Structures are given as C-alpha cells and as structure tokens.
Amino acid sequence: MSEAVWVVGAAMTKFGRYDDLDAFQLGAQAARAALADADVPIRDVGVLAAGCLQESNNAGQLLLRHIGQTGIPCYNVLNGCATGGTAVRTAVMAVKAGECDVALAVGMEKMGKVGLLGVSHRKAERFQPTGPYGAVMNLEGVVGTNLMPAWFALIGGEYADRYDGVGFEQFAKVAEKNHAHSTLNPLAQYQKPFTLGEVMDAEMIAYPNTLLMCSPTGDGAAAVVVVSESKLRTLGLSQQARAVKVSASVITSDPYRDGGDMQHDTFTTTRNAADQAYETAGVGPDDLDLVELHDCFATAELCHYDSLRLCEPGGAGDFIDSGAPWRDGRLPVNVSGGLLSKGHPIAATGVANVYEVTTHLRGEAGARQIDGARVGLTHVLGGGVNGGWTTVVHILEKAAS
C-alpha cells in the first residue's frame, strides 16, 4: 500500500485584473507563497505540475525559471476548466508513485476581459435565445450551442424539465448565495452582494442564466505543495498539525458521443468521480463539512448538487430552497464565493478550490471559516460539447489531532 499524500502548503493570489503581471509572474507569486506556507525549500521539490490554458506549450518550464528551480520533471497540464484539478492530481500521483517526496502543483492564467468563458460580450450579443433554456442562434440563423453559456443553460433547463421544484428562482438563488459568500473572501475578484431580485433582473445571457449567474474571467494563480508521509514526518510539529490528507484524488471522463449530448447525463462523469472518491476515502456525502464545486454558471452548481450526491436524486431545488448550501447551512457549498464571484482564471480554478478547502480544514479561513470543518470535497469540470467532459474530485481531511 502506498503512503498517504499530504497538502502542506497552499496559496493563491487575489483573482482579478493584473495589467502589469503576466501569467508566469502570477504563478511564481503563488508558488513561492505555497512553499513558504509549507516551510519547504524549493530545492526539495522533485516534480512540478503546471497548468495554463492560454500558454500551454511550455508554461511549466517558464514558471520554473521564475522560481529558481530547473532540471526537475515538469508536466504541462491542459484539460480545459479541469486543468488545475488535473495538475493537483498529477502532483499527488507523482508522490504516490515514489517519483518524489515533494511535488508542486500550480495553476495560472492571464485572461483579462476575454468574456463569458472565451466569448466576448460583444460577440455574445449577436446570439439571441430562440428556444427553451438558452438554445441560441446567431444573426445568420446558425445554432450556437457550442457557446458555454448556451450549453450550461440547456443542461440546467433539462434538469428543470425532469424534476419538480426547479425553476428560474432556484438557479438564481445559487448566484445570490455565492455573491453573498464572496463578501467574506478578500481574495475574491468581486465582493459585492446582490439580492435575489437583482440576480433575476440582470441582463439575460442564455435563459435561465443572467449575467450575475455567469462566472467572470480574469487573472490569477494558485499553488499547492504535496508531500509523502515519510517527508511529512521530517517537518516540524506545527507543520504536521496543519497538514491536510489527500484521502482521494479521482479523475474521470466521458466517452465521445457523436453529435454531442445536451442531456443532464452529461454530468455522469461527475457522479462517477464522486462515487469513486467517496469509496476511496471511506466517507460519504453526509460526512462532508464543506464543498468547493465548479459553478461556472448557476445552472451548473444546481446540477452538481445532484451529481455529487449532496442531495437526493432530483432534489437540487429543495436543497437550495432549504438553505443547506449557505455558509450557515447543513452543507456549505462555495463559501469562497465560487467561480461566480471569486472568479474563474481557468487553469487556476481547480488549485484554488483545494486551497480554499485546505484553509478551512486548518481553521485559517478567517471570517468565512466553517467551524469544526474536518472533511471537504473539491470538484472541477472541463471539456464538454462533442468531446465529452472531464471531472476531477479531491477529498481532503484534517490531520488527526
């Protein structure tokens, strides 16, 4: 049986706009901060897993030059919106395989105002809803379901059609919650609350997602340092007490479906990843104290409640209506503000989710701290359309006292 793997360092930059820094400088800031948090010198790092969607060819090598470590194995990771989570899993697997005792995972992105997940707002204005739940058509009459706002609108709409108690208001409640949560997170891109009415009355992008129900893109980076059990024992007692166990690290992907798949079953990969993670970690959804999941759109978060088994099948509407995923609810979801308000520099997102849960399990989350948190789950989803989806799920646990 391989040794356990532990997160001993975690850091992220504030997400936002950085006109004077490139992606590698942001990545270097996060990497150095994570190493300092771990109290591990850079010379001990044996593997780097780096993700940067905008600079995918040699992002890791360029980052290494910024942080003063060269010659080590460097994995450049590219997996859509699941890039950051995949980088973390790559680092975890390198330690599990015995390739090294210390691995560093970094997600970094410089996106600026690229817009709605790769579609500028000006371009999005050329698309108008023509059917139920966000089917869109451009001015030439060409259906544009490859646009992410439309895809996630369709997925949410299909879920609403399938189950009672899910409608525009339930999706909007997700955004209301996450914007409220962000006001307690100093690293969030936006920290402004909105009422449910303001969310519902905002500009419609692809029904049922209004502008305030779509994640912003921007710049930022996050990093985590993971170590083997034997390496952990060489660290100081304070670091051992702060260590967070990686109880499960799972990646799954969907098979290719000719012509794509606009059904809720698109999230089968999330359910498969969650089930594998629960089994590996020996925990269930009821054991979770907090979740950071991939809310690129409000419709996505609501569907993920179901796919991650946070609620009964078909019960996502009741789950949000009950207040359960609020910070003071039964199972807090996206206490960071989520992608909707924390921001979504794509490759940084999956690593930032691990940072957030790690911070809570250490009891270091300040005003947004979930008291007594011991077990958390992180989730990212990438890909989609004809190529299928990829999901990465991590289950993290507080070190035994």
C-alpha positions as a LaTeX table, in Angstrom:
\begin{tabular}{lrrr}
\hline
Residue & $x$ (\AA) & $y$ (\AA) & $z$ (\AA) \\
\hline
Met1 & 0.00 & 0.00 & 0.00 \\
Ser2 & 1.40 & 3.40 & $-1.00$ \\
Glu3 & 1.98 & 6.11 & 1.58 \\
Ala4 & $-0.62$ & 8.79 & 2.20 \\
Val5 & $-0.14$ & 12.13 & 0.46 \\
Trp6 & $-0.50$ & 15.39 & 2.36 \\
Val7 & $-1.05$ & 19.03 & 1.43 \\
Val8 & 1.44 & 21.04 & 3.48 \\
Gly9 & 1.44 & 24.31 & 1.56 \\
Ala10 & $-1.33$ & 26.21 & $-0.21$ \\
Ala11 & $-1.64$ & 29.72 & $-1.58$ \\
Met12 & $-3.45$ & 31.80 & $-4.15$ \\
Thr13 & $-3.26$ & 35.32 & $-5.47$ \\
Lys14 & $-6.26$ & 37.57 & $-5.38$ \\
Phe15 & $-8.23$ & 36.94 & $-8.57$ \\
Gly16 & $-8.85$ & 39.99 & $-10.73$ \\
Arg17 & $-7.06$ & 42.08 & $-13.35$ \\
Tyr18 & $-3.27$ & 42.42 & $-13.42$ \\
Asp19 & $-2.18$ & 44.75 & $-16.20$ \\
Asp20 & 1.45 & 44.74 & $-15.04$ \\
Leu21 & 1.97 & 40.99 & $-14.47$ \\
Asp22 & 1.94 & 38.03 & $-16.84$ \\
Ala23 & 0.67 & 34.53 & $-16.04$ \\
Phe24 & 4.12 & 33.24 & $-15.05$ \\
Gln25 & 4.73 & 36.08 & $-12.62$ \\
Leu26 & 1.36 & 35.38 & $-11.03$ \\
Gly27 & 2.18 & 31.67 & $-10.93$ \\
Ala28 & 5.53 & 32.44 & $-9.32$ \\
Gln29 & 3.83 & 34.51 & $-6.61$ \\
Ala30 & 1.50 & 31.64 & $-5.76$ \\
Ala31 & 4.26 & 29.01 & $-5.93$ \\
Arg32 & 6.61 & 30.92 & $-3.63$ \\
Ala33 & 3.80 & 31.60 & $-1.18$ \\
Ala34 & 2.80 & 27.92 & $-1.11$ \\
Leu35 & 6.40 & 26.85 & $-0.50$ \\
Ala36 & 6.72 & 29.40 & 2.29 \\
Asp37 & 3.45 & 28.17 & 3.77 \\
Ala38 & 4.83 & 24.61 & 3.68 \\
Asp39 & 8.20 & 25.71 & 5.10 \\
Val40 & 9.75 & 23.57 & 2.36 \\
Pro41 & 12.69 & 24.92 & 0.33 \\
Ile42 & 12.36 & 24.94 & $-3.42$ \\
Arg43 & 15.38 & 22.64 & $-3.76$ \\
Asp44 & 13.27 & 19.85 & $-2.21$ \\
Val45 & 10.64 & 19.99 & $-4.97$ \\
Gly46 & 11.02 & 16.93 & $-7.18$ \\
Val47 & 8.14 & 17.36 & $-9.63$ \\
Leu48 & 6.22 & 20.34 & $-10.99$ \\
Ala49 & 2.73 & 20.01 & $-12.49$ \\
Ala50 & 1.72 & 23.30 & $-14.10$ \\
Gly51 & $-1.41$ & 24.35 & $-15.91$ \\
Cys52 & $-2.02$ & 27.44 & $-18.03$ \\
Leu53 & $-4.69$ & 27.30 & $-20.71$ \\
Gln54 & $-3.51$ & 30.42 & $-22.52$ \\
Glu55 & 0.17 & 29.37 & $-22.54$ \\
Ser56 & 0.00 & 25.60 & $-22.65$ \\
Asn57 & 3.14 & 24.60 & $-24.56$ \\
Asn58 & 5.87 & 25.28 & $-22.02$ \\
Ala59 & 4.20 & 27.06 & $-19.12$ \\
Gly60 & 5.86 & 24.86 & $-16.53$ \\
Gln61 & 9.37 & 25.42 & $-17.85$ \\
Leu62 & 8.84 & 29.17 & $-17.93$ \\
Leu63 & 7.48 & 29.08 & $-14.39$ \\
Leu64 & 10.50 & 27.13 & $-13.16$ \\
Arg65 & 12.79 & 29.89 & $-14.39$ \\
His66 & 10.82 & 32.38 & $-12.32$ \\
Ile67 & 11.01 & 30.36 & $-9.11$ \\
Gly68 & 14.64 & 29.23 & $-9.32$ \\
Gln69 & 14.28 & 25.51 & $-9.88$ \\
Thr70 & 15.24 & 23.77 & $-13.12$ \\
Gly71 & 16.08 & 20.29 & $-14.30$ \\
Ile72 & 13.25 & 18.51 & $-12.49$ \\
Pro73 & 10.41 & 16.65 & $-14.21$ \\
Cys74 & 7.86 & 19.17 & $-15.42$ \\
Tyr75 & 4.35 & 18.18 & $-16.50$ \\
Asn76 & 2.45 & 20.73 & $-18.56$ \\
Val77 & $-1.22$ & 20.02 & $-17.93$ \\
Leu78 & $-4.05$ & 21.01 & $-20.27$ \\
Asn79 & $-7.57$ & 19.78 & $-19.52$ \\
Gly80 & $-10.00$ & 22.62 & $-20.14$ \\
Cys81 & $-11.60$ & 24.01 & $-17.00$ \\
Ala82 & $-10.35$ & 20.88 & $-15.18$ \\
Thr83 & $-6.72$ & 21.88 & $-15.81$ \\
Gly84 & $-5.96$ & 23.00 & $-12.23$ \\
Gly85 & $-7.55$ & 19.96 & $-10.64$ \\
Thr86 & $-5.63$ & 17.74 & $-13.05$ \\
Ala87 & $-2.38$ & 19.47 & $-12.09$ \\
Val88 & $-3.07$ & 18.72 & $-8.41$ \\
Arg89 & $-3.82$ & 15.09 & $-9.21$ \\
Thr90 & $-0.62$ & 14.85 & $-11.28$ \\
Ala91 & 1.41 & 16.08 & $-8.31$ \\
Val92 & $-0.39$ & 13.68 & $-5.96$ \\
Met93 & 0.22 & 10.72 & $-8.27$ \\
Ala94 & 3.92 & 11.62 & $-8.63$ \\
Val95 & 4.30 & 11.36 & $-4.85$ \\
Lys96 & 2.20 & 8.19 & $-4.65$ \\
Ala97 & 4.33 & 6.58 & $-7.35$ \\
Gly98 & 7.50 & 7.32 & $-5.41$ \\
Glu99 & 8.88 & 9.63 & $-8.08$ \\
Cys100 & 9.47 & 12.28 & $-5.44$ \\
Asp101 & 8.72 & 13.18 & $-1.83$ \\
Val102 & 7.66 & 16.74 & $-2.63$ \\
Ala103 & 5.60 & 17.92 & $-5.62$ \\
Leu104 & 4.29 & 21.33 & $-6.54$ \\
Ala105 & 1.07 & 21.97 & $-8.48$ \\
Val106 & 0.43 & 25.41 & $-9.94$ \\
Gly107 & $-2.48$ & 26.77 & $-11.96$ \\
Met108 & $-2.06$ & 30.21 & $-13.51$ \\
Glu109 & $-3.95$ & 32.25 & $-16.05$ \\
Lys110 & $-3.90$ & 35.68 & $-17.67$ \\
Met111 & $-7.29$ & 36.14 & $-19.29$ \\
Gly112 & $-8.20$ & 39.79 & $-18.84$ \\
Lys113 & $-11.64$ & 40.58 & $-20.21$ \\
Val114 & $-11.94$ & 37.66 & $-22.58$ \\
Gly115 & $-15.58$ & 37.36 & $-21.56$ \\
Leu116 & $-18.02$ & 34.54 & $-20.97$ \\
Leu117 & $-15.62$ & 31.58 & $-20.97$ \\
Gly118 & $-13.99$ & 32.54 & $-24.22$ \\
Val119 & $-16.81$ & 34.55 & $-25.80$ \\
Ser120 & $-16.55$ & 38.31 & $-25.71$ \\
His121 & $-19.65$ & 40.12 & $-24.53$ \\
Arg122 & $-19.85$ & 41.90 & $-27.86$ \\
Lys123 & $-19.89$ & 38.60 & $-29.69$ \\
Ala124 & $-22.41$ & 37.15 & $-27.25$ \\
Glu125 & $-24.77$ & 40.00 & $-28.08$ \\
Arg126 & $-25.07$ & 38.59 & $-31.60$ \\
Phe127 & $-26.74$ & 35.49 & $-30.21$ \\
Gln128 & $-30.36$ & 35.56 & $-29.18$ \\
Pro129 & $-32.40$ & 32.87 & $-27.38$ \\
Thr130 & $-34.58$ & 31.04 & $-29.89$ \\
Gly131 & $-35.77$ & 28.04 & $-27.94$ \\
Pro132 & $-36.29$ & 26.76 & $-24.41$ \\
Tyr133 & $-33.46$ & 27.05 & $-21.92$ \\
Gly134 & $-30.93$ & 29.01 & $-23.88$ \\
Ala135 & $-30.75$ & 27.44 & $-27.33$ \\
Val136 & $-29.16$ & 30.25 & $-29.31$ \\
Met137 & $-28.95$ & 31.28 & $-32.93$ \\
Asn138 & $-26.77$ & 33.95 & $-34.48$ \\
Leu139 & $-28.00$ & 36.56 & $-36.93$ \\
Glu140 & $-27.29$ & 34.25 & $-39.85$ \\
Gly141 & $-29.52$ & 31.57 & $-38.34$ \\
Val142 & $-26.71$ & 29.25 & $-37.25$ \\
Val143 & $-27.32$ & 27.47 & $-33.97$ \\
Gly144 & $-24.56$ & 28.31 & $-31.50$ \\
Thr145 & $-24.79$ & 25.64 & $-28.83$ \\
Asn146 & $-21.00$ & 25.45 & $-28.69$ \\
Leu147 & $-21.12$ & 28.63 & $-26.61$ \\
Met148 & $-20.65$ & 27.68 & $-22.99$ \\
Pro149 & $-23.46$ & 29.93 & $-21.70$ \\
Ala150 & $-25.87$ & 28.13 & $-24.01$ \\
Trp151 & $-24.59$ & 24.67 & $-23.11$ \\
Phe152 & $-24.99$ & 25.18 & $-19.40$ \\
Ala153 & $-28.36$ & 26.84 & $-19.92$ \\
Leu154 & $-29.52$ & 23.78 & $-21.84$ \\
Ile155 & $-28.20$ & 21.42 & $-19.17$ \\
Gly156 & $-29.91$ & 23.35 & $-16.39$ \\
Gly157 & $-33.11$ & 23.60 & $-18.35$ \\
Glu158 & $-33.19$ & 19.88 & $-18.99$ \\
Tyr159 & $-32.77$ & 19.25 & $-15.25$ \\
Ala160 & $-35.62$ & 21.65 & $-14.52$ \\
Asp161 & $-37.82$ & 19.81 & $-17.03$ \\
Arg162 & $-37.00$ & 16.47 & $-15.49$ \\
Tyr163 & $-37.65$ & 17.33 & $-11.84$ \\
Asp164 & $-40.27$ & 19.28 & $-9.93$ \\
Gly165 & $-39.32$ & 22.25 & $-7.78$ \\
Val166 & $-36.61$ & 23.57 & $-10.08$ \\
Gly167 & $-37.01$ & 26.80 & $-12.00$ \\
Phe168 & $-35.55$ & 30.21 & $-12.66$ \\
Glu169 & $-35.75$ & 31.19 & $-9.00$ \\
Gln170 & $-33.82$ & 28.15 & $-7.75$ \\
Phe171 & $-30.99$ & 28.80 & $-10.22$ \\
Ala172 & $-30.91$ & 32.47 & $-9.21$ \\
Lys173 & $-30.70$ & 31.51 & $-5.52$ \\
Val174 & $-27.35$ & 29.84 & $-6.27$ \\
Ala175 & $-25.92$ & 33.13 & $-7.51$ \\
Glu176 & $-27.45$ & 35.08 & $-4.62$ \\
Lys177 & $-25.69$ & 32.72 & $-2.19$ \\
Asn178 & $-22.29$ & 32.79 & $-3.86$ \\
His179 & $-22.19$ & 36.56 & $-4.25$ \\
Ala180 & $-23.06$ & 36.87 & $-0.56$ \\
His181 & $-20.32$ & 34.41 & 0.41 \\
Ser182 & $-17.71$ & 36.37 & $-1.56$ \\
Thr183 & $-18.08$ & 39.39 & 0.70 \\
Leu184 & $-16.10$ & 37.46 & 3.34 \\
Asn185 & $-13.29$ & 36.44 & 0.96 \\
Pro186 & $-10.58$ & 39.08 & 0.49 \\
Leu187 & $-9.11$ & 37.11 & $-2.44$ \\
Ala188 & $-12.33$ & 37.05 & $-4.45$ \\
Gln189 & $-12.46$ & 39.01 & $-7.69$ \\
Tyr190 & $-15.81$ & 40.53 & $-6.71$ \\
Gln191 & $-17.06$ & 41.06 & $-3.16$ \\
Lys192 & $-20.50$ & 42.55 & $-3.69$ \\
Pro193 & $-23.81$ & 41.03 & $-2.56$ \\
Phe194 & $-26.88$ & 41.02 & $-4.77$ \\
Thr195 & $-30.48$ & 40.41 & $-3.82$ \\
Leu196 & $-32.41$ & 37.60 & $-5.45$ \\
Gly197 & $-34.38$ & 40.19 & $-7.39$ \\
Glu198 & $-31.21$ & 41.85 & $-8.68$ \\
Val199 & $-29.87$ & 38.48 & $-9.85$ \\
Met200 & $-33.11$ & 37.66 & $-11.67$ \\
Asp201 & $-33.47$ & 41.12 & $-13.21$ \\
Ala202 & $-29.91$ & 41.28 & $-14.56$ \\
Glu203 & $-29.24$ & 41.07 & $-18.29$ \\
Met204 & $-30.24$ & 37.69 & $-19.68$ \\
Ile205 & $-27.31$ & 35.87 & $-21.29$ \\
Ala206 & $-28.84$ & 32.45 & $-22.02$ \\
Tyr207 & $-32.03$ & 31.58 & $-20.15$ \\
Pro208 & $-32.09$ & 30.87 & $-17.26$ \\
Asn209 & $-28.60$ & 32.32 & $-16.64$ \\
Thr210 & $-28.48$ & 36.10 & $-16.28$ \\
Leu211 & $-25.21$ & 38.00 & $-16.26$ \\
Leu212 & $-24.93$ & 37.67 & $-12.46$ \\
Met213 & $-25.31$ & 33.89 & $-12.85$ \\
Cys214 & $-22.23$ & 33.61 & $-15.11$ \\
Ser215 & $-18.67$ & 33.40 & $-13.84$ \\
Pro216 & $-16.28$ & 36.23 & $-14.71$ \\
Thr217 & $-12.91$ & 35.51 & $-16.20$ \\
Gly218 & $-9.75$ & 37.27 & $-15.12$ \\
Asp219 & $-6.19$ & 36.78 & $-13.97$ \\
Gly220 & $-4.77$ & 34.83 & $-11.07$ \\
Ala221 & $-2.86$ & 31.81 & $-9.82$ \\
Ala222 & $-2.93$ & 29.20 & $-7.09$ \\
Ala223 & $-0.45$ & 26.58 & $-5.89$ \\
Val224 & $-0.28$ & 23.63 & $-3.52$ \\
Val225 & 2.66 & 21.62 & $-2.16$ \\
Val226 & 2.05 & 17.92 & $-1.52$ \\
Val227 & 4.41 & 15.55 & 0.28 \\
Ser228 & 4.70 & 11.89 & 1.20 \\
Glu229 & 4.03 & 10.55 & 4.67 \\
Ser230 & 7.74 & 9.99 & 5.27 \\
Lys231 & 8.56 & 13.55 & 4.22 \\
Leu232 & 5.81 & 14.90 & 6.48 \\
Arg233 & 7.45 & 13.24 & 9.47 \\
Thr234 & 10.63 & 15.27 & 8.85 \\
Leu235 & 8.75 & 18.57 & 9.09 \\
Gly236 & 8.16 & 20.46 & 12.29 \\
Leu237 & 5.31 & 19.59 & 14.64 \\
Ser238 & 3.40 & 22.72 & 13.72 \\
Gln239 & 3.53 & 21.81 & 10.03 \\
Gln240 & 2.45 & 18.27 & 10.78 \\
Ala241 & $-0.53$ & 19.59 & 12.71 \\
Arg242 & $-1.54$ & 21.82 & 9.76 \\
Ala243 & $-1.14$ & 19.07 & 7.16 \\
Val244 & $-4.26$ & 18.06 & 5.22 \\
Lys245 & $-4.59$ & 14.50 & 4.00 \\
Val246 & $-5.49$ & 13.82 & 0.36 \\
Ser247 & $-7.91$ & 10.97 & 1.04 \\
Ala248 & $-8.99$ & 10.66 & $-2.59$ \\
Ser249 & $-7.83$ & 12.06 & $-5.92$ \\
Val250 & $-10.00$ & 10.92 & $-8.83$ \\
Ile251 & $-10.30$ & 11.88 & $-12.48$ \\
Thr252 & $-12.96$ & 10.57 & $-14.87$ \\
Ser253 & $-14.03$ & 11.42 & $-18.40$ \\
Asp254 & $-17.00$ & 10.70 & $-20.62$ \\
Pro255 & $-16.83$ & 8.62 & $-23.78$ \\
Tyr256 & $-17.14$ & 10.50 & $-27.05$ \\
Arg257 & $-20.71$ & 10.93 & $-28.23$ \\
Asp258 & $-21.20$ & 11.75 & $-31.89$ \\
Gly259 & $-23.10$ & 14.99 & $-32.17$ \\
Gly260 & $-22.65$ & 15.90 & $-28.52$ \\
Asp261 & $-25.01$ & 15.40 & $-25.63$ \\
Met262 & $-27.15$ & 18.17 & $-24.19$ \\
Gln263 & $-28.72$ & 16.00 & $-21.53$ \\
His264 & $-28.25$ & 16.13 & $-17.79$ \\
Asp265 & $-26.49$ & 12.78 & $-18.18$ \\
Thr266 & $-23.57$ & 14.85 & $-19.46$ \\
Phe267 & $-22.70$ & 15.03 & $-15.75$ \\
Thr268 & $-22.34$ & 11.27 & $-15.49$ \\
Thr269 & $-18.59$ & 11.84 & $-15.27$ \\
Thr270 & $-19.09$ & 13.94 & $-12.12$ \\
Arg271 & $-21.19$ & 11.26 & $-10.46$ \\
Asn272 & $-18.64$ & 8.58 & $-11.39$ \\
Ala273 & $-15.78$ & 10.65 & $-9.97$ \\
Ala274 & $-17.66$ & 11.40 & $-6.78$ \\
Asp275 & $-18.61$ & 7.78 & $-6.23$ \\
Gln276 & $-15.02$ & 6.64 & $-6.73$ \\
Ala277 & $-13.75$ & 9.37 & $-4.40$ \\
Tyr278 & $-16.22$ & 8.50 & $-1.63$ \\
Glu279 & $-15.27$ & 4.84 & $-1.85$ \\
Thr280 & $-11.53$ & 5.54 & $-1.87$ \\
Ala281 & $-11.72$ & 7.95 & 1.07 \\
Gly282 & $-14.14$ & 5.79 & 3.04 \\
Val283 & $-16.56$ & 8.67 & 3.54 \\
Gly284 & $-19.95$ & 9.65 & 2.19 \\
Pro285 & $-21.70$ & 12.92 & 1.32 \\
Asp286 & $-23.07$ & 13.13 & 4.87 \\
Asp287 & $-19.50$ & 13.28 & 6.21 \\
Leu288 & $-18.63$ & 16.42 & 4.27 \\
Asp289 & $-18.30$ & 19.72 & 6.10 \\
Leu290 & $-17.86$ & 21.90 & 3.00 \\
Val291 & $-17.66$ & 21.64 & $-0.78$ \\
Glu292 & $-16.00$ & 23.82 & $-3.41$ \\
Leu293 & $-17.53$ & 22.87 & $-6.74$ \\
His294 & $-17.40$ & 24.11 & $-10.32$ \\
Asp295 & $-20.11$ & 26.77 & $-10.60$ \\
Cys296 & $-19.11$ & 28.25 & $-13.95$ \\
Phe297 & $-22.82$ & 29.06 & $-14.26$ \\
Ala298 & $-25.56$ & 28.95 & $-11.64$ \\
Thr299 & $-27.26$ & 26.14 & $-13.53$ \\
Ala300 & $-24.08$ & 24.07 & $-13.24$ \\
Glu301 & $-23.90$ & 24.35 & $-9.46$ \\
Leu302 & $-27.50$ & 23.29 & $-9.01$ \\
Cys303 & $-27.00$ & 20.20 & $-11.20$ \\
His304 & $-23.77$ & 19.36 & $-9.38$ \\
Tyr305 & $-25.66$ & 19.15 & $-6.07$ \\
Asp306 & $-27.31$ & 16.10 & $-7.57$ \\
Ser307 & $-24.31$ & 14.67 & $-9.42$ \\
Leu308 & $-22.10$ & 14.89 & $-6.31$ \\
Arg309 & $-24.88$ & 13.26 & $-4.25$ \\
Leu310 & $-25.19$ & 16.25 & $-1.95$ \\
Cys311 & $-28.96$ & 15.82 & $-2.19$ \\
Glu312 & $-31.44$ & 13.13 & $-3.13$ \\
Pro313 & $-31.75$ & 12.42 & $-6.88$ \\
Gly314 & $-33.87$ & 15.20 & $-8.33$ \\
Gly315 & $-33.69$ & 17.13 & $-5.08$ \\
Ala316 & $-31.43$ & 20.02 & $-6.05$ \\
Gly317 & $-34.29$ & 22.52 & $-5.99$ \\
Asp318 & $-35.29$ & 21.54 & $-2.47$ \\
Phe319 & $-31.62$ & 21.60 & $-1.44$ \\
Ile320 & $-31.12$ & 25.25 & $-2.41$ \\
Asp321 & $-34.58$ & 26.26 & $-1.15$ \\
Ser322 & $-33.77$ & 24.78 & 2.27 \\
Gly323 & $-30.69$ & 26.95 & 2.66 \\
Ala324 & $-28.48$ & 23.87 & 3.09 \\
Pro325 & $-25.60$ & 25.10 & 0.85 \\
Trp326 & $-25.32$ & 28.50 & 2.53 \\
Arg327 & $-22.35$ & 29.13 & 4.81 \\
Asp328 & $-24.54$ & 28.61 & 7.89 \\
Gly329 & $-26.46$ & 25.71 & 6.36 \\
Arg330 & $-26.21$ & 21.96 & 6.71 \\
Leu331 & $-23.59$ & 21.55 & 3.94 \\
Pro332 & $-21.88$ & 24.79 & 2.88 \\
Val333 & $-21.06$ & 24.98 & $-0.83$ \\
Asn334 & $-18.70$ & 27.54 & $-2.37$ \\
Val335 & $-18.04$ & 29.53 & 0.77 \\
Ser336 & $-15.25$ & 31.21 & $-1.21$ \\
Gly337 & $-17.84$ & 32.87 & $-3.44$ \\
Gly338 & $-17.36$ & 30.20 & $-6.06$ \\
Leu339 & $-16.45$ & 30.86 & $-9.64$ \\
Leu340 & $-19.45$ & 33.17 & $-9.91$ \\
Ser341 & $-17.86$ & 35.77 & $-7.63$ \\
Lys342 & $-14.38$ & 34.58 & $-6.66$ \\
Gly343 & $-13.58$ & 34.48 & $-10.38$ \\
His344 & $-12.54$ & 31.88 & $-12.92$ \\
Pro345 & $-8.98$ & 32.25 & $-14.28$ \\
Ile346 & $-9.47$ & 28.85 & $-15.82$ \\
Ala347 & $-6.30$ & 26.90 & $-15.02$ \\
Ala348 & $-6.09$ & 28.39 & $-11.52$ \\
Thr349 & $-9.61$ & 27.36 & $-10.51$ \\
Gly350 & $-9.06$ & 23.71 & $-9.56$ \\
Val351 & $-5.99$ & 24.53 & $-7.48$ \\
Ala352 & $-7.79$ & 27.44 & $-5.81$ \\
Asn353 & $-10.59$ & 25.08 & $-4.77$ \\
Val354 & $-8.03$ & 22.87 & $-3.00$ \\
Tyr355 & $-6.54$ & 25.98 & $-1.37$ \\
Glu356 & $-9.96$ & 27.02 & $-0.06$ \\
Val357 & $-10.86$ & 23.68 & 1.49 \\
Thr358 & $-7.35$ & 23.28 & 2.93 \\
Thr359 & $-7.63$ & 26.68 & 4.58 \\
His360 & $-10.89$ & 25.73 & 6.29 \\
Leu361 & $-9.61$ & 22.34 & 7.46 \\
Arg362 & $-6.68$ & 24.16 & 9.07 \\
Gly363 & $-9.04$ & 26.60 & 10.78 \\
Glu364 & $-7.37$ & 29.52 & 8.99 \\
Ala365 & $-10.21$ & 30.88 & 6.85 \\
Gly366 & $-10.92$ & 33.95 & 8.98 \\
Ala367 & $-14.39$ & 35.47 & 8.77 \\
Arg368 & $-15.66$ & 32.80 & 6.36 \\
Gln369 & $-14.37$ & 29.86 & 8.45 \\
Ile370 & $-16.62$ & 26.81 & 8.69 \\
Asp371 & $-16.31$ & 25.90 & 12.35 \\
Gly372 & $-15.08$ & 22.41 & 13.09 \\
Ala373 & $-14.50$ & 21.52 & 9.44 \\
Arg374 & $-12.76$ & 18.15 & 9.13 \\
Val375 & $-13.67$ & 16.78 & 5.68 \\
Gly376 & $-14.06$ & 18.68 & 2.43 \\
Leu377 & $-14.56$ & 17.94 & $-1.26$ \\
Thr378 & $-13.32$ & 19.85 & $-4.30$ \\
His379 & $-14.65$ & 19.45 & $-7.83$ \\
Val380 & $-13.88$ & 20.82 & $-11.27$ \\
Leu381 & $-15.41$ & 20.02 & $-14.64$ \\
Gly382 & $-13.81$ & 20.64 & $-18.02$ \\
Gly383 & $-14.36$ & 19.96 & $-21.69$ \\
Gly384 & $-17.83$ & 19.40 & $-22.96$ \\
Val385 & $-19.70$ & 19.67 & $-26.28$ \\
Asn386 & $-18.75$ & 16.84 & $-28.65$ \\
Gly387 & $-15.56$ & 15.89 & $-26.87$ \\
Gly388 & $-17.16$ & 14.84 & $-23.61$ \\
Trp389 & $-16.44$ & 16.00 & $-20.08$ \\
Thr390 & $-13.62$ & 15.51 & $-17.62$ \\
Thr391 & $-14.13$ & 15.71 & $-13.86$ \\
Val392 & $-11.57$ & 15.88 & $-11.05$ \\
Val393 & $-12.66$ & 15.31 & $-7.45$ \\
His394 & $-10.47$ & 15.53 & $-4.36$ \\
Ile395 & $-11.49$ & 14.63 & $-0.83$ \\
Leu396 & $-9.37$ & 16.29 & 1.85 \\
Glu397 & $-9.28$ & 15.56 & 5.57 \\
Lys398 & $-7.93$ & 17.44 & 8.57 \\
Ala399 & $-4.90$ & 15.91 & 10.25 \\
Ala400 & $-5.75$ & 13.87 & 13.34 \\
Ser401 & $-5.06$ & 15.84 & 16.49 \\
\hline
\end{tabular}
